[in-house]
Amino acid sequence: MGVANDLADINGIGPKYAEILKEVGVDSIKELQHRKADNLLETIETKHGKVVALSAEKVQDWIDQAKAVYNK
């Protein structure tokens, strides 16, 4: 049984956020689970500027969901 790597499987990551994440090197759920929210948000904002409605808390939620996929 494989584990899904589609970022869209994470609640709150739609096509726009998935594209932004892929542009900063996060192209899978497996990769996302290893990131730190503050660092990832800083990387996104450095490349894209301030992203409306994106916060460290939202990014942390994505990371927590990604970890849950691998810790079932």
PDB file of N, CA, C, O and CB in Angstrom:
ATOM      1  N   MET A   1       0.839  -1.188   0.000  1.00  0.00           N
ATOM      2  CA  MET A   1       0.000   0.000   0.000  1.00  0.00           C
ATOM      3  C   MET A   1       0.883   1.250   0.000  1.00  0.00           C
ATOM      4  O   MET A   1       1.724   1.412   0.884  1.00  0.00           O
ATOM      5  CB  MET A   1      -0.954  -0.001   1.222  1.00  0.00           C
ATOM      6  N   GLY A   2       0.703   2.104  -0.951  1.00  0.00           N
ATOM      7  CA  GLY A   2       1.478   3.331  -1.019  1.00  0.00           C
ATOM      8  C   GLY A   2       0.809   4.455  -0.246  1.00  0.00           C
ATOM      9  O   GLY A   2      -0.368   4.375   0.108  1.00  0.00           O
ATOM     10  N   VAL A   3       1.573   5.491   0.005  1.00  0.00           N
ATOM     11  CA  VAL A   3       1.046   6.674   0.680  1.00  0.00           C
ATOM     12  C   VAL A   3       0.910   7.783  -0.345  1.00  0.00           C
ATOM     13  O   VAL A   3       1.816   8.016  -1.146  1.00  0.00           O
ATOM     14  CB  VAL A   3       1.963   7.114   1.864  1.00  0.00           C
ATOM     15  N   ALA A   4      -0.219   8.461  -0.318  1.00  0.00           N
ATOM     16  CA  ALA A   4      -0.478   9.528  -1.285  1.00  0.00           C
ATOM     17  C   ALA A   4       0.540  10.650  -1.142  1.00  0.00           C
ATOM     18  O   ALA A   4       0.910  11.031  -0.032  1.00  0.00           O
ATOM     19  CB  ALA A   4      -1.897  10.079  -1.110  1.00  0.00           C
ATOM     20  N   ASN A   5       0.982  11.169  -2.267  1.00  0.00           N
ATOM     21  CA  ASN A   5       1.895  12.307  -2.261  1.00  0.00           C
ATOM     22  C   ASN A   5       1.261  13.534  -2.887  1.00  0.00           C
ATOM     23  O   ASN A   5       1.959  14.513  -3.151  1.00  0.00           O
ATOM     24  CB  ASN A   5       3.176  11.960  -2.991  1.00  0.00           C
ATOM     25  N   ASP A   6      -0.020  13.511  -3.129  1.00  0.00           N
ATOM     26  CA  ASP A   6      -0.692  14.635  -3.752  1.00  0.00           C
ATOM     27  C   ASP A   6      -1.005  15.687  -2.694  1.00  0.00           C
ATOM     28  O   ASP A   6      -1.798  15.441  -1.784  1.00  0.00           O
ATOM     29  CB  ASP A   6      -1.979  14.177  -4.472  1.00  0.00           C
ATOM     30  N   LEU A   7      -0.383  16.857  -2.813  1.00  0.00           N
ATOM     31  CA  LEU A   7      -0.599  17.922  -1.837  1.00  0.00           C
ATOM     32  C   LEU A   7      -2.073  18.306  -1.719  1.00  0.00           C
ATOM     33  O   LEU A   7      -2.514  18.762  -0.664  1.00  0.00           O
ATOM     34  CB  LEU A   7       0.221  19.143  -2.212  1.00  0.00           C
ATOM     35  N   ALA A   8      -2.824  18.128  -2.781  1.00  0.00           N
ATOM     36  CA  ALA A   8      -4.247  18.484  -2.759  1.00  0.00           C
ATOM     37  C   ALA A   8      -5.037  17.606  -1.785  1.00  0.00           C
ATOM     38  O   ALA A   8      -6.175  17.929  -1.446  1.00  0.00           O
ATOM     39  CB  ALA A   8      -4.841  18.362  -4.166  1.00  0.00           C
ATOM     40  N   ASP A   9      -4.444  16.506  -1.335  1.00  0.00           N
ATOM     41  CA  ASP A   9      -5.114  15.652  -0.360  1.00  0.00           C
ATOM     42  C   ASP A   9      -5.096  16.271   1.047  1.00  0.00           C
ATOM     43  O   ASP A   9      -5.802  15.806   1.943  1.00  0.00           O
ATOM     44  CB  ASP A   9      -4.453  14.274  -0.333  1.00  0.00           C
ATOM     45  N   ILE A  10      -4.297  17.305   1.228  1.00  0.00           N
ATOM     46  CA  ILE A  10      -4.234  18.003   2.510  1.00  0.00           C
ATOM     47  C   ILE A  10      -5.337  19.053   2.542  1.00  0.00           C
ATOM     48  O   ILE A  10      -5.441  19.878   1.634  1.00  0.00           O
ATOM     49  CB  ILE A  10      -2.831  18.656   2.735  1.00  0.00           C
ATOM     50  N   ASN A  11      -6.158  19.021   3.586  1.00  0.00           N
ATOM     51  CA  ASN A  11      -7.246  19.976   3.730  1.00  0.00           C
ATOM     52  C   ASN A  11      -6.684  21.404   3.775  1.00  0.00           C
ATOM     53  O   ASN A  11      -5.826  21.716   4.601  1.00  0.00           O
ATOM     54  CB  ASN A  11      -8.072  19.671   5.007  1.00  0.00           C
ATOM     55  N   GLY A  12      -7.172  22.255   2.887  1.00  0.00           N
ATOM     56  CA  GLY A  12      -6.727  23.642   2.857  1.00  0.00           C
ATOM     57  C   GLY A  12      -5.717  23.946   1.768  1.00  0.00           C
ATOM     58  O   GLY A  12      -5.408  25.111   1.515  1.00  0.00           O
ATOM     59  N   ILE A  13      -5.194  22.904   1.118  1.00  0.00           N
ATOM     60  CA  ILE A  13      -4.258  23.125   0.008  1.00  0.00           C
ATOM     61  C   ILE A  13      -5.008  22.878  -1.290  1.00  0.00           C
ATOM     62  O   ILE A  13      -5.284  21.738  -1.664  1.00  0.00           O
ATOM     63  CB  ILE A  13      -2.995  22.191   0.117  1.00  0.00           C
ATOM     64  N   GLY A  14      -5.326  23.960  -1.958  1.00  0.00           N
ATOM     65  CA  GLY A  14      -5.960  23.876  -3.264  1.00  0.00           C
ATOM     66  C   GLY A  14      -4.901  24.025  -4.342  1.00  0.00           C
ATOM     67  O   GLY A  14      -3.706  24.016  -4.046  1.00  0.00           O
ATOM     68  N   PRO A  15      -5.327  24.161  -5.582  1.00  0.00           N
ATOM     69  CA  PRO A  15      -4.379  24.270  -6.690  1.00  0.00           C
ATOM     70  C   PRO A  15      -3.388  25.435  -6.542  1.00  0.00           C
ATOM     71  O   PRO A  15      -2.212  25.294  -6.876  1.00  0.00           O
ATOM     72  CB  PRO A  15      -5.136  24.424  -7.979  1.00  0.00           C
ATOM     73  N   LYS A  16      -3.862  26.574  -6.045  1.00  0.00           N
ATOM     74  CA  LYS A  16      -2.983  27.750  -5.904  1.00  0.00           C
ATOM     75  C   LYS A  16      -1.877  27.481  -4.887  1.00  0.00           C
ATOM     76  O   LYS A  16      -0.697  27.688  -5.172  1.00  0.00           O
ATOM     77  CB  LYS A  16      -3.800  28.994  -5.477  1.00  0.00           C
ATOM     78  N   TYR A  17      -2.266  27.019  -3.702  1.00  0.00           N
ATOM     79  CA  TYR A  17      -1.259  26.747  -2.672  1.00  0.00           C
ATOM     80  C   TYR A  17      -0.349  25.591  -3.082  1.00  0.00           C
ATOM     81  O   TYR A  17       0.848  25.622  -2.796  1.00  0.00           O
ATOM     82  CB  TYR A  17      -1.938  26.431  -1.329  1.00  0.00           C
ATOM     83  N   ALA A  18      -0.888  24.581  -3.740  1.00  0.00           N
ATOM     84  CA  ALA A  18      -0.063  23.456  -4.194  1.00  0.00           C
ATOM     85  C   ALA A  18       1.011  23.944  -5.156  1.00  0.00           C
ATOM     86  O   ALA A  18       2.163  23.517  -5.077  1.00  0.00           O
ATOM     87  CB  ALA A  18      -0.934  22.375  -4.870  1.00  0.00           C
ATOM     88  N   GLU A  19       0.635  24.833  -6.059  1.00  0.00           N
ATOM     89  CA  GLU A  19       1.599  25.376  -7.019  1.00  0.00           C
ATOM     90  C   GLU A  19       2.681  26.184  -6.308  1.00  0.00           C
ATOM     91  O   GLU A  19       3.864  26.058  -6.626  1.00  0.00           O
ATOM     92  CB  GLU A  19       0.884  26.251  -8.060  1.00  0.00           C
ATOM     93  N   ILE A  20       2.277  27.013  -5.349  1.00  0.00           N
ATOM     94  CA  ILE A  20       3.238  27.816  -4.584  1.00  0.00           C
ATOM     95  C   ILE A  20       4.201  26.895  -3.832  1.00  0.00           C
ATOM     96  O   ILE A  20       5.411  27.121  -3.839  1.00  0.00           O
ATOM     97  CB  ILE A  20       2.501  28.762  -3.590  1.00  0.00           C
ATOM     98  N   LEU A  21       3.668  25.867  -3.190  1.00  0.00           N
ATOM     99  CA  LEU A  21       4.523  24.933  -2.455  1.00  0.00           C
ATOM    100  C   LEU A  21       5.509  24.236  -3.388  1.00  0.00           C
ATOM    101  O   LEU A  21       6.686  24.092  -3.057  1.00  0.00           O
ATOM    102  CB  LEU A  21       3.670  23.893  -1.723  1.00  0.00           C
ATOM    103  N   LYS A  22       5.033  23.811  -4.537  1.00  0.00           N
ATOM    104  CA  LYS A  22       5.925  23.133  -5.490  1.00  0.00           C
ATOM    105  C   LYS A  22       7.033  24.074  -5.953  1.00  0.00           C
ATOM    106  O   LYS A  22       8.164  23.637  -6.166  1.00  0.00           O
ATOM    107  CB  LYS A  22       5.126  22.615  -6.706  1.00  0.00           C
ATOM    108  N   GLU A  23       6.724  25.354  -6.110  1.00  0.00           N
ATOM    109  CA  GLU A  23       7.729  26.326  -6.550  1.00  0.00           C
ATOM    110  C   GLU A  23       8.825  26.554  -5.512  1.00  0.00           C
ATOM    111  O   GLU A  23       9.922  26.995  -5.856  1.00  0.00           O
ATOM    112  CB  GLU A  23       7.061  27.642  -6.873  1.00  0.00           C
ATOM    113  N   VAL A  24       8.537  26.258  -4.246  1.00  0.00           N
ATOM    114  CA  VAL A  24       9.559  26.414  -3.206  1.00  0.00           C
ATOM    115  C   VAL A  24      10.136  25.070  -2.767  1.00  0.00           C
ATOM    116  O   VAL A  24      10.800  24.985  -1.734  1.00  0.00           O
ATOM    117  CB  VAL A  24       8.973  27.142  -2.000  1.00  0.00           C
ATOM    118  N   GLY A  25       9.882  24.022  -3.550  1.00  0.00           N
ATOM    119  CA  GLY A  25      10.528  22.741  -3.319  1.00  0.00           C
ATOM    120  C   GLY A  25       9.742  21.730  -2.504  1.00  0.00           C
ATOM    121  O   GLY A  25      10.278  20.684  -2.138  1.00  0.00           O
ATOM    122  N   VAL A  26       8.479  22.022  -2.213  1.00  0.00           N
ATOM    123  CA  VAL A  26       7.643  21.066  -1.484  1.00  0.00           C
ATOM    124  C   VAL A  26       6.664  20.478  -2.490  1.00  0.00           C
ATOM    125  O   VAL A  26       5.630  21.074  -2.791  1.00  0.00           O
ATOM    126  CB  VAL A  26       6.888  21.748  -0.267  1.00  0.00           C
ATOM    127  N   ASP A  27       7.006  19.295  -3.007  1.00  0.00           N
ATOM    128  CA  ASP A  27       6.200  18.726  -4.086  1.00  0.00           C
ATOM    129  C   ASP A  27       5.442  17.472  -3.673  1.00  0.00           C
ATOM    130  O   ASP A  27       4.859  16.783  -4.509  1.00  0.00           O
ATOM    131  CB  ASP A  27       7.077  18.411  -5.262  1.00  0.00           C
ATOM    132  N   SER A  28       5.456  17.179  -2.357  1.00  0.00           N
ATOM    133  CA  SER A  28       4.747  15.984  -1.908  1.00  0.00           C
ATOM    134  C   SER A  28       4.384  16.112  -0.432  1.00  0.00           C
ATOM    135  O   SER A  28       4.936  16.935   0.298  1.00  0.00           O
ATOM    136  CB  SER A  28       5.603  14.720  -2.145  1.00  0.00           C
ATOM    137  N   ILE A  29       3.440  15.273  -0.018  1.00  0.00           N
ATOM    138  CA  ILE A  29       3.073  15.208   1.391  1.00  0.00           C
ATOM    139  C   ILE A  29       4.284  14.752   2.206  1.00  0.00           C
ATOM    140  O   ILE A  29       4.529  15.252   3.304  1.00  0.00           O
ATOM    141  CB  ILE A  29       1.866  14.249   1.608  1.00  0.00           C
ATOM    142  N   LYS A  30       5.027  13.811   1.664  1.00  0.00           N
ATOM    143  CA  LYS A  30       6.214  13.304   2.356  1.00  0.00           C
ATOM    144  C   LYS A  30       7.198  14.437   2.632  1.00  0.00           C
ATOM    145  O   LYS A  30       7.756  14.518   3.726  1.00  0.00           O
ATOM    146  CB  LYS A  30       6.893  12.199   1.526  1.00  0.00           C
ATOM    147  N   GLU A  31       7.411  15.290   1.672  1.00  0.00           N
ATOM    148  CA  GLU A  31       8.321  16.433   1.844  1.00  0.00           C
ATOM    149  C   GLU A  31       7.747  17.440   2.837  1.00  0.00           C
ATOM    150  O   GLU A  31       8.475  17.966   3.678  1.00  0.00           O
ATOM    151  CB  GLU A  31       8.588  17.121   0.488  1.00  0.00           C
ATOM    152  N   LEU A  32       6.468  17.705   2.745  1.00  0.00           N
ATOM    153  CA  LEU A  32       5.817  18.691   3.606  1.00  0.00           C
ATOM    154  C   LEU A  32       5.951  18.340   5.085  1.00  0.00           C
ATOM    155  O   LEU A  32       6.133  19.229   5.917  1.00  0.00           O
ATOM    156  CB  LEU A  32       4.348  18.813   3.239  1.00  0.00           C
ATOM    157  N   GLN A  33       5.864  17.065   5.416  1.00  0.00           N
ATOM    158  CA  GLN A  33       5.898  16.666   6.826  1.00  0.00           C
ATOM    159  C   GLN A  33       7.224  17.004   7.511  1.00  0.00           C
ATOM    160  O   GLN A  33       7.281  17.064   8.739  1.00  0.00           O
ATOM    161  CB  GLN A  33       5.638  15.181   6.942  1.00  0.00           C
ATOM    162  N   HIS A  34       8.277  17.224   6.745  1.00  0.00           N
ATOM    163  CA  HIS A  34       9.595  17.501   7.321  1.00  0.00           C
ATOM    164  C   HIS A  34       9.890  18.988   7.465  1.00  0.00           C
ATOM    165  O   HIS A  34      10.951  19.364   7.964  1.00  0.00           O
ATOM    166  CB  HIS A  34      10.660  16.866   6.477  1.00  0.00           C
ATOM    167  N   ARG A  35       8.979  19.820   7.041  1.00  0.00           N
ATOM    168  CA  ARG A  35       9.213  21.265   7.076  1.00  0.00           C
ATOM    169  C   ARG A  35       8.811  21.880   8.404  1.00  0.00           C
ATOM    170  O   ARG A  35       8.014  21.315   9.153  1.00  0.00           O
ATOM    171  CB  ARG A  35       8.458  21.942   5.955  1.00  0.00           C
ATOM    172  N   LYS A  36       9.379  23.053   8.686  1.00  0.00           N
ATOM    173  CA  LYS A  36       9.007  23.851   9.853  1.00  0.00           C
ATOM    174  C   LYS A  36       8.157  25.014   9.348  1.00  0.00           C
ATOM    175  O   LYS A  36       8.519  25.677   8.376  1.00  0.00           O
ATOM    176  CB  LYS A  36      10.281  24.363  10.645  1.00  0.00           C
ATOM    177  N   ALA A  37       7.035  25.255  10.004  1.00  0.00           N
ATOM    178  CA  ALA A  37       6.049  26.227   9.520  1.00  0.00           C
ATOM    179  C   ALA A  37       6.646  27.616   9.301  1.00  0.00           C
ATOM    180  O   ALA A  37       6.450  28.212   8.242  1.00  0.00           O
ATOM    181  CB  ALA A  37       4.898  26.322  10.501  1.00  0.00           C
ATOM    182  N   ASP A  38       7.372  28.137  10.290  1.00  0.00           N
ATOM    183  CA  ASP A  38       7.917  29.490  10.163  1.00  0.00           C
ATOM    184  C   ASP A  38       8.888  29.594   8.994  1.00  0.00           C
ATOM    185  O   ASP A  38       8.860  30.564   8.237  1.00  0.00           O
ATOM    186  CB  ASP A  38       8.616  29.902  11.456  1.00  0.00           C
ATOM    187  N   ASN A  39       9.747  28.588   8.854  1.00  0.00           N
ATOM    188  CA  ASN A  39      10.726  28.610   7.764  1.00  0.00           C
ATOM    189  C   ASN A  39      10.046  28.503   6.400  1.00  0.00           C
ATOM    190  O   ASN A  39      10.414  29.200   5.455  1.00  0.00           O
ATOM    191  CB  ASN A  39      11.735  27.470   7.935  1.00  0.00           C
ATOM    192  N   LEU A  40       9.055  27.625   6.312  1.00  0.00           N
ATOM    193  CA  LEU A  40       8.355  27.432   5.045  1.00  0.00           C
ATOM    194  C   LEU A  40       7.593  28.696   4.658  1.00  0.00           C
ATOM    195  O   LEU A  40       7.614  29.104   3.496  1.00  0.00           O
ATOM    196  CB  LEU A  40       7.392  26.233   5.137  1.00  0.00           C
ATOM    197  N   LEU A  41       6.923  29.313   5.621  1.00  0.00           N
ATOM    198  CA  LEU A  41       6.195  30.546   5.337  1.00  0.00           C
ATOM    199  C   LEU A  41       7.162  31.642   4.882  1.00  0.00           C
ATOM    200  O   LEU A  41       6.862  32.386   3.948  1.00  0.00           O
ATOM    201  CB  LEU A  41       5.405  31.007   6.582  1.00  0.00           C
ATOM    202  N   GLU A  42       8.311  31.742   5.534  1.00  0.00           N
ATOM    203  CA  GLU A  42       9.312  32.741   5.147  1.00  0.00           C
ATOM    204  C   GLU A  42       9.808  32.491   3.721  1.00  0.00           C
ATOM    205  O   GLU A  42       9.975  33.432   2.946  1.00  0.00           O
ATOM    206  CB  GLU A  42      10.498  32.723   6.133  1.00  0.00           C
ATOM    207  N   THR A  43      10.037  31.245   3.386  1.00  0.00           N
ATOM    208  CA  THR A  43      10.481  30.890   2.035  1.00  0.00           C
ATOM    209  C   THR A  43       9.423  31.272   1.004  1.00  0.00           C
ATOM    210  O   THR A  43       9.746  31.835  -0.042  1.00  0.00           O
ATOM    211  CB  THR A  43      10.791  29.382   1.945  1.00  0.00           C
ATOM    212  N   ILE A  44       8.169  30.970   1.297  1.00  0.00           N
ATOM    213  CA  ILE A  44       7.073  31.315   0.386  1.00  0.00           C
ATOM    214  C   ILE A  44       6.992  32.827   0.204  1.00  0.00           C
ATOM    215  O   ILE A  44       6.869  33.313  -0.920  1.00  0.00           O
ATOM    216  CB  ILE A  44       5.728  30.768   0.916  1.00  0.00           C
ATOM    217  N   GLU A  45       7.061  33.570   1.306  1.00  0.00           N
ATOM    218  CA  GLU A  45       6.934  35.027   1.227  1.00  0.00           C
ATOM    219  C   GLU A  45       8.143  35.669   0.556  1.00  0.00           C
ATOM    220  O   GLU A  45       8.006  36.711  -0.085  1.00  0.00           O
ATOM    221  CB  GLU A  45       6.749  35.614   2.618  1.00  0.00           C
ATOM    222  N   THR A  46       9.318  35.071   0.689  1.00  0.00           N
ATOM    223  CA  THR A  46      10.502  35.583   0.009  1.00  0.00           C
ATOM    224  C   THR A  46      10.336  35.459  -1.503  1.00  0.00           C
ATOM    225  O   THR A  46      10.717  36.355  -2.258  1.00  0.00           O
ATOM    226  CB  THR A  46      11.765  34.833   0.476  1.00  0.00           C
ATOM    227  N   LYS A  47       9.761  34.334  -1.933  1.00  0.00           N
ATOM    228  CA  LYS A  47       9.601  34.098  -3.374  1.00  0.00           C
ATOM    229  C   LYS A  47       8.369  34.790  -3.945  1.00  0.00           C
ATOM    230  O   LYS A  47       8.408  35.279  -5.074  1.00  0.00           O
ATOM    231  CB  LYS A  47       9.515  32.608  -3.649  1.00  0.00           C
ATOM    232  N   HIS A  48       7.281  34.841  -3.188  1.00  0.00           N
ATOM    233  CA  HIS A  48       6.002  35.315  -3.723  1.00  0.00           C
ATOM    234  C   HIS A  48       5.488  36.606  -3.109  1.00  0.00           C
ATOM    235  O   HIS A  48       4.493  37.158  -3.579  1.00  0.00           O
ATOM    236  CB  HIS A  48       4.981  34.268  -3.538  1.00  0.00           C
ATOM    237  N   GLY A  49       6.149  37.098  -2.067  1.00  0.00           N
ATOM    238  CA  GLY A  49       5.591  38.219  -1.332  1.00  0.00           C
ATOM    239  C   GLY A  49       4.524  37.696  -0.382  1.00  0.00           C
ATOM    240  O   GLY A  49       4.282  36.491  -0.311  1.00  0.00           O
ATOM    241  N   LYS A  50       3.898  38.589   0.334  1.00  0.00           N
ATOM    242  CA  LYS A  50       2.866  38.200   1.300  1.00  0.00           C
ATOM    243  C   LYS A  50       1.705  37.542   0.559  1.00  0.00           C
ATOM    244  O   LYS A  50       1.161  38.112  -0.387  1.00  0.00           O
ATOM    245  CB  LYS A  50       2.368  39.435   2.116  1.00  0.00           C
ATOM    246  N   VAL A  51       1.332  36.351   0.991  1.00  0.00           N
ATOM    247  CA  VAL A  51       0.220  35.621   0.383  1.00  0.00           C
ATOM    248  C   VAL A  51      -1.011  35.831   1.257  1.00  0.00           C
ATOM    249  O   VAL A  51      -1.000  35.510   2.446  1.00  0.00           O
ATOM    250  CB  VAL A  51       0.552  34.090   0.223  1.00  0.00           C
ATOM    251  N   VAL A  52      -2.063  36.368   0.663  1.00  0.00           N
ATOM    252  CA  VAL A  52      -3.290  36.655   1.398  1.00  0.00           C
ATOM    253  C   VAL A  52      -3.824  35.384   2.048  1.00  0.00           C
ATOM    254  O   VAL A  52      -3.893  34.331   1.414  1.00  0.00           O
ATOM    255  CB  VAL A  52      -4.351  37.268   0.466  1.00  0.00           C
ATOM    256  N   ALA A  53      -4.196  35.492   3.307  1.00  0.00           N
ATOM    257  CA  ALA A  53      -4.818  34.408   4.079  1.00  0.00           C
ATOM    258  C   ALA A  53      -3.865  33.259   4.402  1.00  0.00           C
ATOM    259  O   ALA A  53      -4.309  32.193   4.829  1.00  0.00           O
ATOM    260  CB  ALA A  53      -5.999  33.869   3.326  1.00  0.00           C
ATOM    261  N   LEU A  54      -2.566  33.463   4.203  1.00  0.00           N
ATOM    262  CA  LEU A  54      -1.608  32.411   4.552  1.00  0.00           C
ATOM    263  C   LEU A  54      -0.872  32.834   5.813  1.00  0.00           C
ATOM    264  O   LEU A  54      -0.281  33.912   5.869  1.00  0.00           O
ATOM    265  CB  LEU A  54      -0.604  32.140   3.381  1.00  0.00           C
ATOM    266  N   SER A  55      -0.912  31.974   6.824  1.00  0.00           N
ATOM    267  CA  SER A  55      -0.282  32.275   8.107  1.00  0.00           C
ATOM    268  C   SER A  55       0.561  31.085   8.550  1.00  0.00           C
ATOM    269  O   SER A  55       0.444  29.988   8.003  1.00  0.00           O
ATOM    270  CB  SER A  55      -1.347  32.621   9.180  1.00  0.00           C
ATOM    271  N   ALA A  56       1.406  31.315   9.543  1.00  0.00           N
ATOM    272  CA  ALA A  56       2.209  30.225  10.102  1.00  0.00           C
ATOM    273  C   ALA A  56       1.301  29.140  10.675  1.00  0.00           C
ATOM    274  O   ALA A  56       1.622  27.953  10.613  1.00  0.00           O
ATOM    275  CB  ALA A  56       3.167  30.757  11.195  1.00  0.00           C
ATOM    276  N   GLU A  57       0.160  29.561  11.234  1.00  0.00           N
ATOM    277  CA  GLU A  57      -0.772  28.583  11.795  1.00  0.00           C
ATOM    278  C   GLU A  57      -1.355  27.679  10.707  1.00  0.00           C
ATOM    279  O   GLU A  57      -1.494  26.472  10.902  1.00  0.00           O
ATOM    280  CB  GLU A  57      -1.902  29.297  12.543  1.00  0.00           C
ATOM    281  N   LYS A  58      -1.694  28.271   9.562  1.00  0.00           N
ATOM    282  CA  LYS A  58      -2.241  27.480   8.455  1.00  0.00           C
ATOM    283  C   LYS A  58      -1.179  26.509   7.932  1.00  0.00           C
ATOM    284  O   LYS A  58      -1.467  25.340   7.676  1.00  0.00           O
ATOM    285  CB  LYS A  58      -2.741  28.407   7.311  1.00  0.00           C
ATOM    286  N   VAL A  59       0.049  27.008   7.777  1.00  0.00           N
ATOM    287  CA  VAL A  59       1.133  26.154   7.297  1.00  0.00           C
ATOM    288  C   VAL A  59       1.389  25.023   8.295  1.00  0.00           C
ATOM    289  O   VAL A  59       1.627  23.885   7.892  1.00  0.00           O
ATOM    290  CB  VAL A  59       2.423  26.981   7.073  1.00  0.00           C
ATOM    291  N   GLN A  60       1.341  25.332   9.599  1.00  0.00           N
ATOM    292  CA  GLN A  60       1.533  24.298  10.621  1.00  0.00           C
ATOM    293  C   GLN A  60       0.430  23.242  10.531  1.00  0.00           C
ATOM    294  O   GLN A  60       0.688  22.051  10.700  1.00  0.00           O
ATOM    295  CB  GLN A  60       1.556  24.928  12.033  1.00  0.00           C
ATOM    296  N   ASP A  61      -0.787  23.684  10.265  1.00  0.00           N
ATOM    297  CA  ASP A  61      -1.892  22.728  10.107  1.00  0.00           C
ATOM    298  C   ASP A  61      -1.613  21.782   8.946  1.00  0.00           C
ATOM    299  O   ASP A  61      -1.846  20.578   9.062  1.00  0.00           O
ATOM    300  CB  ASP A  61      -3.230  23.470   9.880  1.00  0.00           C
ATOM    301  N   TRP A  62      -1.120  22.306   7.835  1.00  0.00           N
ATOM    302  CA  TRP A  62      -0.776  21.450   6.687  1.00  0.00           C
ATOM    303  C   TRP A  62       0.283  20.433   7.082  1.00  0.00           C
ATOM    304  O   TRP A  62       0.182  19.252   6.749  1.00  0.00           O
ATOM    305  CB  TRP A  62      -0.276  22.301   5.496  1.00  0.00           C
ATOM    306  N   ILE A  63       1.303  20.906   7.799  1.00  0.00           N
ATOM    307  CA  ILE A  63       2.396  20.023   8.221  1.00  0.00           C
ATOM    308  C   ILE A  63       1.865  18.940   9.156  1.00  0.00           C
ATOM    309  O   ILE A  63       2.230  17.771   9.031  1.00  0.00           O
ATOM    310  CB  ILE A  63       3.519  20.832   8.918  1.00  0.00           C
ATOM    311  N   ASP A  64       0.999  19.334  10.097  1.00  0.00           N
ATOM    312  CA  ASP A  64       0.416  18.350  11.017  1.00  0.00           C
ATOM    313  C   ASP A  64      -0.403  17.307  10.263  1.00  0.00           C
ATOM    314  O   ASP A  64      -0.352  16.120  10.588  1.00  0.00           O
ATOM    315  CB  ASP A  64      -0.463  19.050  12.063  1.00  0.00           C
ATOM    316  N   GLN A  65      -1.155  17.745   9.261  1.00  0.00           N
ATOM    317  CA  GLN A  65      -1.932  16.790   8.460  1.00  0.00           C
ATOM    318  C   GLN A  65      -0.998  15.849   7.697  1.00  0.00           C
ATOM    319  O   GLN A  65      -1.259  14.650   7.606  1.00  0.00           O
ATOM    320  CB  GLN A  65      -2.864  17.539   7.473  1.00  0.00           C
ATOM    321  N   ALA A  66       0.083  16.393   7.153  1.00  0.00           N
ATOM    322  CA  ALA A  66       1.041  15.568   6.402  1.00  0.00           C
ATOM    323  C   ALA A  66       1.664  14.509   7.321  1.00  0.00           C
ATOM    324  O   ALA A  66       1.821  13.352   6.931  1.00  0.00           O
ATOM    325  CB  ALA A  66       2.153  16.457   5.771  1.00  0.00           C
ATOM    326  N   LYS A  67       2.013  14.915   8.534  1.00  0.00           N
ATOM    327  CA  LYS A  67       2.583  13.954   9.497  1.00  0.00           C
ATOM    328  C   LYS A  67       1.566  12.874   9.823  1.00  0.00           C
ATOM    329  O   LYS A  67       1.928  11.706   9.965  1.00  0.00           O
ATOM    330  CB  LYS A  67       3.033  14.673  10.796  1.00  0.00           C
ATOM    331  N   ALA A  68       0.304  13.246   9.944  1.00  0.00           N
ATOM    332  CA  ALA A  68      -0.751  12.282  10.265  1.00  0.00           C
ATOM    333  C   ALA A  68      -0.889  11.216   9.183  1.00  0.00           C
ATOM    334  O   ALA A  68      -1.205  10.066   9.487  1.00  0.00           O
ATOM    335  CB  ALA A  68      -2.083  13.001  10.454  1.00  0.00           C
ATOM    336  N   VAL A  69      -0.658  11.584   7.931  1.00  0.00           N
ATOM    337  CA  VAL A  69      -0.744  10.630   6.824  1.00  0.00           C
ATOM    338  C   VAL A  69       0.267   9.507   7.029  1.00  0.00           C
ATOM    339  O   VAL A  69      -0.022   8.346   6.740  1.00  0.00           O
ATOM    340  CB  VAL A  69      -0.500  11.338   5.467  1.00  0.00           C
ATOM    341  N   TYR A  70       1.459   9.855   7.532  1.00  0.00           N
ATOM    342  CA  TYR A  70       2.522   8.865   7.689  1.00  0.00           C
ATOM    343  C   TYR A  70       2.513   8.193   9.050  1.00  0.00           C
ATOM    344  O   TYR A  70       3.250   7.230   9.262  1.00  0.00           O
ATOM    345  CB  TYR A  70       3.854   9.510   7.465  1.00  0.00           C
ATOM    346  N   ASN A  71       1.703   8.672   9.970  1.00  0.00           N
ATOM    347  CA  ASN A  71       1.682   8.095  11.305  1.00  0.00           C
ATOM    348  C   ASN A  71       0.359   7.398  11.617  1.00  0.00           C
ATOM    349  O   ASN A  71      -0.013   7.259  12.782  1.00  0.00           O
ATOM    350  CB  ASN A  71       1.948   9.169  12.331  1.00  0.00           C
ATOM    351  N   LYS A  72      -0.344   6.964  10.583  1.00  0.00           N
ATOM    352  CA  LYS A  72      -1.617   6.258  10.781  1.00  0.00           C
ATOM    353  C   LYS A  72      -1.355   4.852  11.266  1.00  0.00           C
ATOM    354  O   LYS A  72      -2.295   4.092  11.494  1.00  0.00           O
ATOM    355  CB  LYS A  72      -2.446   6.228   9.481  1.00  0.00           C
TER     356      LYS A  72
END
